[in-house]
């Protein structure tokens, strides 16, 4: 690892997992599409984890249905773009980054979708000093990540596609259907090199904000990433990501006890589903998404509190404020939901007395 990446807050996937990617490439004997760093089989193995023939252990990046990853990778091996869709916090961006890292060896060709995203960010811009001095020229052109991906035969990533204004979204239609990006000012075009594709993400909470046009939808294969199907899967995801992020952030706290992780995950799952784990009691659901990503955030925040202001061991007091903040997004409606859950569920569980006290102490 060089000095430029050893002290960054968050390494790109291809940097953090460089050893795994190199080992997979060394062992990879299967056919790979042109300009792919790994074969489709090895890309899925990188995502799902497992032991290679030589005993090398690849860590799982996605914990869930392997078939979904196979469909996603197979899509990228065709001329279709890939849309990862689902509720917030279901690892869409995480999967997108790791797919690009495994396929192209580069996850950085990224366009972040917002209400202010412009056509220039998707297509290309201009160096205005050059433009004014010499007029339109190749030297004055500022390529977007999309244009770079087309020229290099790599994966371009578009995050939160439905946050982008509809007229800007449709800029992608020519790129995805013709694999060409016209540059009228120069009377030229950029034609995509083999290996080029687009991975976009969108969440269903943004449905109706900037709906994809029918023409654009047809140019994507959609893979829906669900919330973890079982508590065990969700706990495994949280434990893995908390451990990785704790090391990256150098938090001075012990990894959380499995008991604490299970309690937080159980609270999230019960409030999400509208019923207790045993199915005996109905509970109201808050307006918040209570995603796996938010559970990870709650625990990381608790570890920071425990490490810097406590004894280094995650306790109920350390996670209480973060958990309430994750649940209560609407101070009126969600507060009522939370108080009811606190008094009818948390209070009645003998092994959760410390949690109940911690929540009550916060008011």
Helices and strands as residue ranges (DSSP letters): H 3-6, H 13-16, H 18-27, H 40-48, E 50-51, E 57-58, H 66-76, E 81-86, H 92-104, E 110-112, H 119-122, E 124-126, H 128-134, E 141-143, H 145-152, E 155-159, G 161-163, H 166-169, H 172-178, E 180-183, G 184-186, E 188-191, E 197-203, G 204-206, H 214-217, E 220-224, H 231-249, H 258-273, H 292-309, H 316-327, H 333-341, I 342-346, G 350-352, H 353-361
